[in-house]
Amino acid sequence: MRCLFLFLTSYTTILSLIINPIHHTAYSFTITISPPSSTDDYRQLASLLVSSFDAPQICCGNENALSKIQRLQWDLYEKSLTEEFTYKRYASTVRRMKGKKYCLLVAKRKNDDDDGVVADDVSSERGNGGVVVVGMVEMGMSLCPSDTNITTIDDGGSSSNNDSIELTPTPLIGVICVSSTHQKEGIGMKLLNKCEEIAREIWKEESICVDVEPDNTRALALFEMGGYVKCWDGNGSALMRNTTILRRRREEVKPHYLLRKRIRDRVCDHGNDSNDRW
């Protein structure tokens, strides 16, 4: 779900978020969510994305001769080239999108120990001062169907339906990723909540959307747990749209589900009547 955005001009100020320390049996650490603040942050972000989305996957533990060759090519040069491409892309995008409705956030882990020792499961990804990027999220503006002109069905079966589909600029989460060593620790939900906070409190938006590949069951579960619902067209079918993603420095177009969540109530301008909320 690494989407390419249509960005719209506005302003934003991103504040840091400190998550309560996460405690494990043998160690504890603190997760900080903030924009990347150094070259090392961008380098680690690129490494995280490449390892999560671009690395060759071995199906069911079976590796044939072709997959071994692909793995060798990946280790020799494809990985480093893709990481450098990803690093430059995000660093340049942040500079280009300054002053617009765009945010890039990383979740950084630091041990509570003063000696900067990092646990073994992330020692290979160790950053400066023992700080490791273990998650990231990217959000921008994209043209999405207005929720007042599509059928949206929740788990309770309630629905609303109109025939036409109107496209309106809407915050869209294009990428969300958590390191395999730190999944099921609530980091993905914290990143998601921070995006919603920015879209609601700073950008003053009413809804937020996300495109998810149909076979990405983990992402679908995360967003559904966060209150996102699939959008449906006027024929009662799950709304899907083709989305451009990046794989190993190349653009691909794949169908994605569109999910939406309302993050603030809309107030009708009919005086100060508190009942005019819908």
Backbone as CSV, one residue per row, in Angstrom:
resi,resn,N_x,N_y,N_z,CA_x,CA_y,CA_z,C_x,C_y,C_z
1,MET,0.823,-1.192,0.000,0.000,0.000,0.000,0.867,1.257,0.000
2,ARG,1.985,1.228,-0.745,2.844,2.394,-0.863,2.338,3.244,-2.008
3,CYS,1.423,4.157,-1.720,0.708,4.890,-2.751,1.444,6.177,-3.106
4,LEU,1.252,6.636,-4.356,1.748,7.926,-4.788,0.610,8.923,-4.674
5,PHE,0.872,10.095,-4.058,-0.183,11.029,-3.719,-0.363,12.134,-4.744
6,LEU,-1.566,12.717,-4.757,-1.808,14.036,-5.313,-1.826,14.968,-4.109
7,PHE,-0.864,15.884,-3.990,-0.740,16.722,-2.808,-1.339,18.096,-3.068
8,LEU,-1.977,18.660,-2.037,-2.614,19.960,-2.135,-1.988,20.918,-1.127
9,THR,-1.841,22.182,-1.541,-1.145,23.167,-0.717,-1.953,23.513,0.525
10,SER,-1.267,23.615,1.661,-1.826,24.124,2.910,-0.679,24.295,3.874
11,TYR,-0.940,24.191,5.179,0.122,24.316,6.166,-0.023,23.198,7.161
12,THR,1.023,22.930,7.908,0.945,21.940,8.975,2.092,22.116,9.939
13,THR,1.856,21.742,11.179,2.888,21.687,12.203,2.765,20.339,12.878
14,ILE,3.806,19.548,12.818,3.766,18.206,13.373,4.463,18.202,14.729
15,LEU,3.769,17.725,15.748,4.328,17.664,17.086,4.745,16.246,17.416
16,SER,5.714,16.128,18.300,6.204,14.817,18.700,5.228,14.156,19.662
17,LEU,5.175,12.832,19.609,4.325,12.063,20.503,5.172,11.018,21.195
18,ILE,5.153,11.017,22.512,5.885,10.024,23.288,4.900,8.972,23.766
19,ILE,5.119,7.742,23.370,4.292,6.633,23.830,4.813,6.161,25.176
20,ASN,3.921,5.713,26.031,4.353,5.168,27.309,5.357,4.044,27.105
21,PRO,6.341,3.915,27.987,7.347,2.864,27.825,6.711,1.486,27.695
22,ILE,7.286,0.670,26.805,6.832,-0.706,26.606,7.777,-1.628,27.360
23,HIS,7.261,-2.445,28.234,8.088,-3.264,29.099,8.029,-4.729,28.685
24,HIS,9.184,-5.361,28.593,9.316,-6.779,28.324,9.989,-7.443,29.529
25,THR,10.077,-8.731,29.458,10.615,-9.463,30.594,12.040,-9.051,30.922
26,ALA,12.886,-8.968,29.902,14.302,-8.734,30.147,14.718,-7.281,29.936
27,TYR,13.874,-6.440,29.322,14.270,-5.080,29.030,13.026,-4.219,28.822
28,SER,13.197,-2.901,28.808,12.112,-1.973,28.527,12.645,-0.867,27.635
29,PHE,11.738,-0.234,26.910,12.155,0.807,25.994,11.009,1.789,25.793
30,THR,11.335,2.933,25.231,10.360,3.981,24.953,10.263,4.186,23.455
31,ILE,9.030,4.372,22.972,8.787,4.636,21.565,8.407,6.110,21.403
32,THR,9.104,6.804,20.515,8.810,8.198,20.204,8.334,8.293,18.760
33,ILE,7.216,8.990,18.545,6.714,9.204,17.192,6.912,10.670,16.839
34,SER,7.650,10.914,15.756,7.958,12.279,15.336,8.403,12.253,13.878
35,PRO,8.497,13.412,13.224,9.059,13.440,11.871,10.527,13.022,11.900
36,PRO,11.063,12.457,10.820,12.496,12.146,10.768,13.301,13.418,11.006
37,SER,14.341,13.313,11.838,15.090,14.501,12.232,16.553,14.454,11.812
38,SER,16.977,13.385,11.168,18.383,13.265,10.786,18.504,12.379,9.554
39,THR,19.683,12.431,8.944,19.949,11.546,7.807,19.827,10.094,8.217
40,ASP,20.272,9.780,9.431,20.188,8.400,9.909,18.730,7.942,10.012
41,ASP,17.828,8.833,10.433,16.410,8.483,10.483,15.899,8.102,9.100
42,TYR,16.251,8.887,8.092,15.810,8.591,6.728,16.431,7.302,6.209
43,ARG,17.700,7.063,6.543,18.356,5.828,6.124,17.669,4.608,6.745
44,GLN,17.372,4.684,8.014,16.710,3.562,8.678,15.287,3.379,8.163
45,LEU,14.593,4.496,7.891,13.249,4.416,7.315,13.289,3.678,5.979
46,ALA,14.266,4.034,5.138,14.400,3.373,3.839,14.680,1.889,4.004
47,SER,15.567,1.549,4.935,15.887,0.150,5.169,14.669,-0.638,5.640
48,LEU,13.865,-0.021,6.516,12.655,-0.672,7.016,11.668,-0.934,5.883
49,LEU,11.444,0.054,5.029,10.499,-0.111,3.925,10.969,-1.167,2.932
50,VAL,12.239,-1.128,2.593,12.767,-2.077,1.609,12.689,-3.504,2.129
51,SER,13.050,-3.712,3.389,12.995,-5.061,3.958,11.558,-5.560,4.078
52,SER,10.605,-4.631,4.254,9.204,-5.026,4.442,8.479,-5.270,3.124
53,PHE,8.787,-4.466,2.093,7.991,-4.513,0.859,8.741,-5.021,-0.363
54,ASP,10.054,-4.881,-0.383,10.796,-5.142,-1.617,11.641,-6.410,-1.597
55,ALA,12.023,-6.892,-0.429,12.904,-8.058,-0.349,12.231,-9.287,-0.952
56,PRO,12.987,-10.168,-1.626,12.414,-11.402,-2.191,11.772,-12.252,-1.111
57,GLN,10.610,-12.775,-1.416,9.886,-13.619,-0.468,9.978,-15.077,-0.884
58,ILE,10.256,-15.943,0.086,10.312,-17.386,-0.157,8.992,-18.001,0.277
59,CYS,8.296,-18.600,-0.657,6.977,-19.159,-0.381,7.091,-20.542,0.261
60,CYS,6.482,-20.665,1.448,6.385,-21.967,2.137,7.750,-22.612,2.367
61,GLY,8.789,-21.815,2.467,10.117,-22.344,2.762,10.800,-23.013,1.588
62,ASN,10.171,-22.977,0.397,10.761,-23.610,-0.788,11.539,-22.574,-1.597
63,GLU,12.813,-22.867,-1.842,13.654,-21.968,-2.609,14.279,-22.741,-3.764
64,ASN,13.816,-22.449,-5.008,14.347,-23.143,-6.173,15.569,-22.396,-6.708
65,ALA,16.081,-22.878,-7.834,17.299,-22.290,-8.390,17.081,-20.835,-8.796
66,LEU,15.907,-20.531,-9.383,15.630,-19.164,-9.807,15.559,-18.224,-8.614
67,SER,14.875,-18.658,-7.564,14.759,-17.797,-6.385,16.109,-17.596,-5.704
68,LYS,16.996,-18.601,-5.787,18.336,-18.441,-5.221,19.131,-17.396,-5.988
69,ILE,18.965,-17.386,-7.309,19.635,-16.384,-8.133,19.093,-14.992,-7.814
70,GLN,17.778,-14.891,-7.671,17.165,-13.610,-7.337,17.625,-13.120,-5.971
71,ARG,17.741,-14.051,-5.039,18.220,-13.683,-3.711,19.671,-13.196,-3.775
72,LEU,20.498,-13.873,-4.570,21.886,-13.464,-4.719,21.981,-12.067,-5.338
73,GLN,21.193,-11.833,-6.404,21.166,-10.514,-7.009,20.718,-9.442,-6.013
74,TRP,19.731,-9.803,-5.217,19.227,-8.867,-4.203,20.326,-8.524,-3.204
75,ASP,21.005,-9.520,-2.694,22.038,-9.280,-1.692,23.235,-8.527,-2.261
76,LEU,23.575,-8.788,-3.547,24.764,-8.185,-4.139,24.578,-6.702,-4.470
77,TYR,23.433,-6.355,-5.070,23.299,-4.959,-5.491,21.878,-4.404,-5.447
78,GLU,20.842,-5.245,-5.631,19.482,-4.725,-5.695,19.059,-4.074,-4.376
79,LYS,19.416,-4.675,-3.261,19.010,-4.139,-1.967,19.592,-2.753,-1.740
80,SER,20.890,-2.594,-1.950,21.526,-1.300,-1.708,20.998,-0.233,-2.662
81,LEU,20.765,-0.601,-3.930,20.221,0.354,-4.886,18.807,0.790,-4.500
82,THR,17.998,-0.164,-4.060,16.623,0.156,-3.687,16.581,0.999,-2.422
83,GLU,17.442,0.700,-1.462,17.496,1.501,-0.243,17.921,2.936,-0.548
84,GLU,18.911,3.110,-1.420,19.367,4.453,-1.775,18.267,5.218,-2.518
85,PHE,17.563,4.530,-3.419,16.456,5.146,-4.147,15.364,5.588,-3.175
86,THR,15.011,4.726,-2.234,13.949,5.032,-1.277,14.358,6.182,-0.363
87,TYR,15.608,6.168,0.092,16.111,7.252,0.944,15.999,8.603,0.219
88,LYS,16.477,8.666,-1.017,16.460,9.924,-1.765,15.031,10.376,-2.051
89,ARG,14.161,9.417,-2.335,12.771,9.763,-2.643,12.097,10.425,-1.454
90,TYR,12.238,9.846,-0.271,11.561,10.415,0.896,12.207,11.715,1.348
91,ALA,13.533,11.795,1.299,14.204,13.030,1.695,13.799,14.187,0.779
92,SER,13.724,13.931,-0.529,13.345,14.984,-1.466,11.862,15.319,-1.358
93,THR,11.013,14.313,-1.103,9.577,14.562,-0.978,9.284,15.467,0.201
94,VAL,9.932,15.226,1.339,9.705,16.064,2.523,10.114,17.503,2.244
95,ARG,11.220,17.696,1.554,11.637,19.067,1.214,10.635,19.720,0.264
96,ARG,10.198,18.968,-0.728,9.289,19.507,-1.730,7.915,19.810,-1.151
97,MET,7.476,19.026,-0.154,6.132,19.173,0.384,6.066,20.073,1.602
98,LYS,7.143,20.748,1.931,7.140,21.660,3.072,6.071,22.731,2.882
99,GLY,5.236,22.920,3.912,4.162,23.896,3.821,2.897,23.374,3.196
100,LYS,2.830,22.070,2.932,1.638,21.468,2.334,1.068,20.402,3.260
101,LYS,-0.105,19.943,2.925,-0.744,18.907,3.738,-0.076,17.566,3.450
102,TYR,0.992,17.347,4.146,1.772,16.114,3.995,2.501,15.880,5.297
103,CYS,2.564,14.633,5.738,3.372,14.325,6.919,4.018,12.957,6.770
104,LEU,5.226,12.874,7.259,5.987,11.631,7.314,6.447,11.471,8.752
105,LEU,6.062,10.369,9.375,6.379,10.135,10.778,7.118,8.816,10.931
106,VAL,8.026,8.769,11.893,8.718,7.529,12.226,8.505,7.218,13.705
107,ALA,8.441,5.936,14.007,8.408,5.469,15.398,9.815,5.007,15.742
108,LYS,10.431,5.692,16.722,11.813,5.387,17.099,11.857,4.780,18.494
109,ARG,12.616,3.706,18.589,12.759,2.993,19.857,14.098,3.339,20.504
110,LYS,14.047,3.586,21.811,15.269,3.772,22.580,15.128,3.036,23.894
111,ASN,16.136,2.245,24.223,16.122,1.537,25.485,16.103,2.521,26.645
112,ASP,15.443,2.129,27.724,15.432,2.962,28.915,16.781,2.963,29.621
113,ASP,17.656,1.993,29.256,18.989,1.943,29.875,19.801,3.167,29.465
114,ASP,20.612,3.647,30.352,21.463,4.797,30.053,22.651,4.437,29.184
115,ASP,22.985,3.142,29.116,24.191,2.764,28.389,23.958,2.613,26.893
116,GLY,22.682,2.811,26.443,22.406,2.773,25.005,22.426,1.388,24.413
117,VAL,22.387,0.331,25.250,22.408,-1.023,24.737,21.076,-1.347,24.104
118,VAL,21.115,-1.932,22.935,19.901,-2.309,22.220,19.748,-3.815,22.261
119,ALA,18.519,-4.271,22.406,18.271,-5.710,22.505,18.728,-6.421,21.249
120,ASP,18.968,-7.731,21.381,19.526,-8.510,20.276,18.643,-8.518,19.048
121,ASP,17.310,-8.453,19.230,16.420,-8.598,18.085,16.493,-7.427,17.124
122,VAL,17.079,-6.317,17.552,17.208,-5.176,16.650,18.646,-4.673,16.581
123,SER,19.579,-5.446,17.085,20.960,-4.993,17.121,21.524,-4.763,15.727
124,SER,21.046,-5.516,14.745,21.551,-5.352,13.386,21.052,-4.060,12.742
125,GLU,19.993,-3.412,13.347,19.437,-2.199,12.788,19.774,-0.987,13.652
126,ARG,20.746,-1.159,14.521,21.033,-0.135,15.506,21.381,1.201,14.844
127,GLY,20.760,2.285,15.333,21.032,3.615,14.833,21.952,4.368,15.769
128,ASN,22.078,5.675,15.544,22.934,6.502,16.362,22.412,6.566,17.787
129,GLY,23.294,6.376,18.765,22.905,6.482,20.158,21.945,5.409,20.604
130,GLY,21.899,4.288,19.901,20.995,3.217,20.298,19.550,3.471,19.917
131,VAL,19.255,4.482,19.101,17.898,4.776,18.655,17.633,4.068,17.336
132,VAL,16.537,3.324,17.256,16.227,2.509,16.085,14.840,2.860,15.566
133,VAL,14.734,3.081,14.269,13.433,3.300,13.625,12.748,1.946,13.465
134,VAL,11.599,1.774,14.119,10.889,0.495,14.083,9.511,0.610,13.426
135,GLY,9.154,1.795,12.965,7.874,1.970,12.298,7.830,3.293,11.574
136,MET,6.910,3.417,10.626,6.747,4.673,9.887,5.352,4.744,9.299
137,VAL,4.947,5.970,8.976,3.680,6.186,8.299,3.811,7.442,7.445
138,GLU,3.156,7.421,6.278,3.142,8.569,5.379,1.693,8.913,5.061
139,MET,1.368,10.203,5.134,-0.002,10.646,4.848,0.039,11.925,4.017
140,GLY,-0.807,11.991,3.014,-0.938,13.182,2.189,-2.384,13.360,1.782
141,MET,-2.614,14.203,0.791,-3.957,14.440,0.289,-4.117,13.778,-1.076
142,SER,-5.278,13.180,-1.282,-5.578,12.527,-2.551,-7.065,12.687,-2.843
143,LEU,-7.421,12.615,-4.103,-8.828,12.672,-4.470,-9.482,11.332,-4.176
144,CYS,-10.462,11.345,-3.281,-11.179,10.137,-2.881,-12.676,10.383,-3.008
145,PRO,-13.465,9.324,-3.178,-14.916,9.501,-3.220,-15.431,10.106,-1.925
146,SER,-16.333,11.058,-2.048,-16.953,11.641,-0.862,-17.851,10.606,-0.204
147,ASP,-17.796,10.525,1.123,-18.606,9.511,1.805,-20.098,9.838,1.751
148,THR,-20.461,11.000,1.262,-21.882,11.306,1.108,-22.419,10.881,-0.251
149,ASN,-21.545,10.334,-1.096,-21.972,9.951,-2.445,-21.622,8.515,-2.790
150,ILE,-21.314,7.706,-1.776,-21.079,6.289,-1.984,-21.835,5.525,-0.920
151,THR,-21.928,4.222,-1.096,-22.543,3.386,-0.081,-21.468,2.912,0.875
152,THR,-21.637,3.196,2.148,-20.699,2.759,3.166,-21.425,1.836,4.128
153,ILE,-20.987,0.598,4.237,-21.661,-0.398,5.056,-20.754,-0.782,6.211
154,ASP,-21.271,-0.695,7.431,-20.481,-1.086,8.583,-20.862,-2.497,8.999
155,ASP,-20.255,-2.961,10.104,-20.504,-4.333,10.530,-21.953,-4.560,10.942
156,GLY,-22.664,-3.478,11.319,-24.050,-3.630,11.734,-25.022,-3.720,10.581
157,GLY,-24.512,-3.520,9.352,-25.359,-3.656,8.179,-26.045,-2.373,7.755
158,SER,-25.875,-1.271,8.525,-26.498,-0.017,8.142,-25.778,0.555,6.931
159,SER,-26.509,1.261,6.075,-25.907,1.765,4.843,-26.606,3.033,4.391
160,SER,-25.891,3.791,3.576,-26.480,4.929,2.879,-26.049,4.832,1.425
161,ASN,-26.894,5.291,0.521,-26.605,5.038,-0.890,-27.005,6.222,-1.756
162,ASN,-26.120,6.624,-2.657,-26.413,7.585,-3.702,-25.826,7.065,-4.998
163,ASP,-26.354,7.529,-6.116,-25.955,6.974,-7.405,-24.614,7.497,-7.895
164,SER,-24.300,8.776,-7.642,-23.093,9.378,-8.194,-21.945,9.281,-7.202
165,ILE,-20.727,9.352,-7.732,-19.531,9.349,-6.902,-18.775,10.642,-7.161
166,GLU,-18.637,11.459,-6.137,-17.942,12.732,-6.243,-16.574,12.611,-5.585
167,LEU,-15.526,13.043,-6.275,-14.172,12.981,-5.743,-13.836,14.286,-5.037
168,THR,-13.353,14.181,-3.808,-12.973,15.354,-3.025,-11.601,15.134,-2.407
169,PRO,-10.811,16.204,-2.206,-9.503,16.052,-1.550,-9.674,15.539,-0.123
170,THR,-9.000,14.452,0.188,-9.151,13.778,1.479,-7.793,13.292,1.962
171,PRO,-7.515,13.388,3.274,-6.275,12.790,3.784,-6.243,11.295,3.481
172,LEU,-5.104,10.834,2.983,-4.954,9.422,2.629,-3.663,8.889,3.218
173,ILE,-3.749,7.814,3.979,-2.560,7.135,4.487,-2.038,6.246,3.371
174,GLY,-0.850,6.557,2.882,-0.297,5.831,1.753,0.584,4.667,2.148
175,VAL,1.293,4.816,3.272,2.180,3.751,3.744,2.122,3.715,5.262
176,ILE,2.023,2.533,5.818,2.215,2.337,7.247,2.963,1.026,7.410
177,CYS,4.000,1.028,8.221,4.887,-0.131,8.301,5.492,-0.217,9.692
178,VAL,5.553,-1.417,10.232,6.183,-1.680,11.527,7.154,-2.835,11.356
179,SER,8.323,-2.711,11.945,9.337,-3.760,11.859,8.785,-5.096,12.354
180,SER,9.210,-6.169,11.718,8.744,-7.510,12.100,9.106,-7.846,13.542
181,THR,10.136,-7.194,14.085,10.552,-7.466,15.465,9.708,-6.712,16.485
182,HIS,8.847,-5.805,16.019,8.065,-4.990,16.953,6.585,-4.967,16.612
183,GLN,6.114,-5.980,15.928,4.690,-6.061,15.652,3.954,-6.604,16.867
184,LYS,2.654,-6.339,16.901,1.774,-6.733,18.008,2.171,-6.046,19.318
185,GLU,2.745,-4.856,19.210,3.079,-4.057,20.393,2.297,-2.743,20.411
186,GLY,1.348,-2.581,19.498,0.516,-1.388,19.465,1.124,-0.211,18.721
187,ILE,2.293,-0.404,18.097,2.958,0.705,17.423,2.178,1.136,16.184
188,GLY,1.673,0.168,15.411,0.896,0.504,14.225,-0.321,1.334,14.571
189,MET,-1.031,0.997,15.634,-2.215,1.751,16.032,-1.839,3.148,16.516
190,LYS,-0.699,3.272,17.198,-0.240,4.595,17.632,0.077,5.483,16.429
191,LEU,0.706,4.922,15.415,0.988,5.677,14.195,-0.312,6.107,13.519
192,LEU,-1.268,5.191,13.472,-2.563,5.476,12.866,-3.283,6.589,13.627
193,ASN,-3.287,6.506,14.949,-3.952,7.517,15.768,-3.311,8.891,15.601
194,LYS,-1.981,8.910,15.446,-1.296,10.185,15.267,-1.688,10.829,13.943
195,CYS,-1.821,10.023,12.878,-2.278,10.560,11.591,-3.675,11.155,11.727
196,GLU,-4.559,10.461,12.415,-5.915,10.954,12.603,-5.912,12.263,13.391
197,GLU,-5.046,12.348,14.397,-4.941,13.570,15.195,-4.493,14.756,14.335
198,ILE,-3.503,14.534,13.484,-3.003,15.599,12.611,-4.083,16.031,11.620
199,ALA,-4.740,15.053,10.990,-5.776,15.369,10.005,-6.948,16.105,10.644
200,ARG,-7.278,15.733,11.868,-8.432,16.333,12.547,-8.091,17.691,13.173
201,GLU,-7.017,17.746,13.944,-6.731,18.924,14.748,-5.950,20.000,13.994
202,ILE,-5.086,19.608,13.054,-4.241,20.580,12.353,-4.783,20.878,10.968
203,TRP,-5.123,19.831,10.225,-5.634,20.037,8.866,-7.124,20.347,8.849
204,LYS,-7.831,20.121,9.975,-9.262,20.406,10.095,-10.097,19.621,9.090
205,GLU,-9.707,18.368,8.849,-10.440,17.503,7.930,-11.476,16.683,8.686
206,GLU,-12.482,16.224,7.966,-13.581,15.477,8.578,-13.428,13.975,8.454
207,SER,-12.726,13.509,7.418,-12.585,12.073,7.172,-11.151,11.762,6.777
208,ILE,-10.807,10.499,6.869,-9.486,10.034,6.458,-9.669,8.701,5.734
209,CYS,-8.876,8.455,4.714,-9.012,7.247,3.898,-7.695,6.482,3.846
210,VAL,-7.794,5.264,3.385,-6.607,4.444,3.167,-6.905,3.448,2.055
211,ASP,-5.913,3.212,1.195,-6.003,2.167,0.173,-5.261,0.938,0.678
212,VAL,-5.894,-0.229,0.616,-5.284,-1.465,1.109,-5.438,-2.562,0.059
213,GLU,-4.335,-3.255,-0.229,-4.401,-4.385,-1.149,-5.271,-5.491,-0.541
214,PRO,-6.122,-6.130,-1.347,-7.058,-7.123,-0.822,-6.397,-8.272,-0.072
215,ASP,-5.150,-8.646,-0.458,-4.498,-9.773,0.194,-3.652,-9.353,1.401
216,ASN,-3.662,-8.072,1.748,-2.904,-7.601,2.910,-3.791,-7.701,4.151
217,THR,-3.917,-8.924,4.650,-4.858,-9.176,5.741,-4.468,-8.466,7.032
218,ARG,-3.169,-8.328,7.289,-2.735,-7.643,8.512,-3.146,-6.182,8.495
219,ALA,-2.934,-5.519,7.354,-3.306,-4.108,7.254,-4.819,-3.944,7.363
220,LEU,-5.578,-4.827,6.692,-7.028,-4.752,6.779,-7.505,-4.917,8.216
221,ALA,-6.903,-5.851,8.944,-7.287,-6.067,10.333,-6.974,-4.848,11.194
222,LEU,-5.807,-4.234,10.960,-5.423,-3.049,11.728,-6.415,-1.911,11.512
223,PHE,-6.736,-1.631,10.248,-7.625,-0.509,9.976,-9.052,-0.785,10.435
224,GLU,-9.511,-2.008,10.268,-10.856,-2.337,10.729,-10.945,-2.241,12.249
225,MET,-9.877,-2.652,12.944,-9.836,-2.518,14.391,-9.840,-1.043,14.803
226,GLY,-9.268,-0.184,13.934,-9.236,1.247,14.216,-10.503,1.989,13.825
227,GLY,-11.506,1.274,13.330,-12.784,1.904,13.026,-12.984,2.275,11.572
228,TYR,-12.108,1.814,10.687,-12.261,2.089,9.264,-13.211,1.070,8.645
229,VAL,-14.022,1.521,7.697,-14.979,0.635,7.029,-14.767,0.700,5.522
230,LYS,-15.046,-0.396,4.860,-14.944,-0.427,3.403,-16.009,0.467,2.786
231,CYS,-15.655,1.070,1.674,-16.620,1.846,0.904,-17.224,0.943,-0.166
232,TRP,-18.489,1.174,-0.443,-19.212,0.340,-1.399,-19.827,1.208,-2.477
233,ASP,-19.861,0.708,-3.702,-20.447,1.479,-4.790,-21.962,1.320,-4.795
234,GLY,-22.600,1.993,-5.737,-24.058,1.967,-5.785,-24.646,0.623,-6.116
235,ASN,-23.821,-0.308,-6.600,-24.309,-1.648,-6.933,-24.138,-2.637,-5.793
236,GLY,-23.648,-2.160,-4.650,-23.469,-3.037,-3.499,-22.186,-3.829,-3.518
237,SER,-21.220,-3.441,-4.362,-19.930,-4.119,-4.420,-18.878,-3.291,-3.683
238,ALA,-17.929,-3.986,-3.074,-16.849,-3.277,-2.384,-16.111,-2.396,-3.384
239,LEU,-15.956,-1.123,-3.019,-15.323,-0.182,-3.931,-13.823,-0.458,-4.005
240,MET,-13.332,-0.664,-5.214,-11.906,-0.865,-5.444,-11.450,0.119,-6.505
241,ARG,-10.197,0.527,-6.397,-9.644,1.423,-7.401,-8.184,1.086,-7.627
242,ASN,-7.720,1.350,-8.823,-6.325,1.080,-9.152,-5.431,2.142,-8.520
243,THR,-4.393,1.687,-7.833,-3.478,2.569,-7.118,-2.053,2.290,-7.560
244,THR,-1.297,3.345,-7.790,0.102,3.200,-8.188,0.973,3.013,-6.959
245,ILE,1.767,1.938,-6.945,2.673,1.653,-5.838,4.084,1.491,-6.385
246,LEU,5.051,1.482,-5.497,6.446,1.304,-5.886,6.948,-0.040,-5.404
247,ARG,7.583,-0.769,-6.296,8.225,-2.036,-5.956,9.596,-2.060,-6.622
248,ARG,10.640,-2.078,-5.809,12.014,-2.144,-6.327,12.279,-1.075,-7.388
249,ARG,11.929,0.147,-7.059,12.216,1.322,-7.880,11.342,1.409,-9.121
250,ARG,10.355,0.548,-9.243,9.471,0.564,-10.399,8.022,0.753,-9.953
251,GLU,7.269,1.515,-10.741,5.866,1.735,-10.441,5.010,0.569,-10.940
252,GLU,4.054,0.177,-10.111,3.088,-0.845,-10.485,1.692,-0.328,-10.152
253,VAL,0.713,-0.766,-10.917,-0.676,-0.402,-10.664,-1.425,-1.651,-10.208
254,LYS,-2.021,-1.574,-9.013,-2.742,-2.718,-8.454,-4.078,-2.251,-7.872
255,PRO,-5.095,-3.126,-7.906,-6.383,-2.768,-7.297,-6.290,-2.780,-5.773
256,HIS,-6.941,-1.818,-5.145,-6.952,-1.693,-3.687,-8.389,-1.456,-3.209
257,TYR,-8.680,-1.975,-2.009,-9.897,-1.564,-1.323,-9.710,-0.132,-0.838
258,LEU,-10.808,0.637,-0.821,-10.798,1.964,-0.213,-11.553,1.897,1.105
259,LEU,-10.874,2.257,2.196,-11.483,2.289,3.522,-11.540,3.737,3.992
260,ARG,-12.552,4.043,4.782,-12.756,5.416,5.237,-13.163,5.438,6.708
261,LYS,-12.784,6.533,7.379,-13.205,6.746,8.764,-13.513,8.222,8.954
262,ARG,-14.639,8.519,9.588,-14.943,9.907,9.933,-14.227,10.239,11.238
263,ILE,-13.486,11.342,11.237,-12.670,11.701,12.397,-13.133,12.980,13.089
264,ARG,-14.087,13.661,12.499,-14.678,14.810,13.184,-16.080,15.026,12.660
265,ASP,-16.957,15.521,13.542,-18.325,15.805,13.154,-18.363,17.085,12.335
266,ARG,-19.282,17.112,11.372,-19.479,18.300,10.564,-20.587,19.126,11.176
267,VAL,-20.377,20.423,11.273,-21.362,21.320,11.880,-22.035,22.126,10.787
268,CYS,-23.370,22.029,10.707,-24.120,22.828,9.740,-24.215,24.263,10.241
269,ASP,-24.093,25.217,9.357,-24.099,26.620,9.728,-25.527,27.136,9.801
270,HIS,-26.236,26.767,10.892,-27.595,27.225,11.118,-27.688,27.835,12.508
271,GLY,-26.827,28.783,12.797,-26.812,29.362,14.127,-26.018,28.507,15.073
272,ASN,-26.345,28.610,16.344,-25.602,27.916,17.391,-26.335,26.707,17.913
273,ASP,-27.317,26.211,17.159,-28.087,25.058,17.605,-27.177,23.848,17.681
274,SER,-27.020,23.288,18.878,-26.113,22.157,19.081,-26.631,20.894,18.419
275,ASN,-27.903,20.898,17.943,-28.426,19.709,17.292,-28.049,19.647,15.812
276,ASP,-27.406,20.714,15.302,-27.063,20.758,13.881,-25.745,20.068,13.612
277,ARG,-25.530,18.897,14.173,-24.315,18.134,13.948,-24.696,16.853,13.224
278,TRP,-23.936,16.556,12.112,-24.297,15.392,11.311,-23.087,14.828,10.646
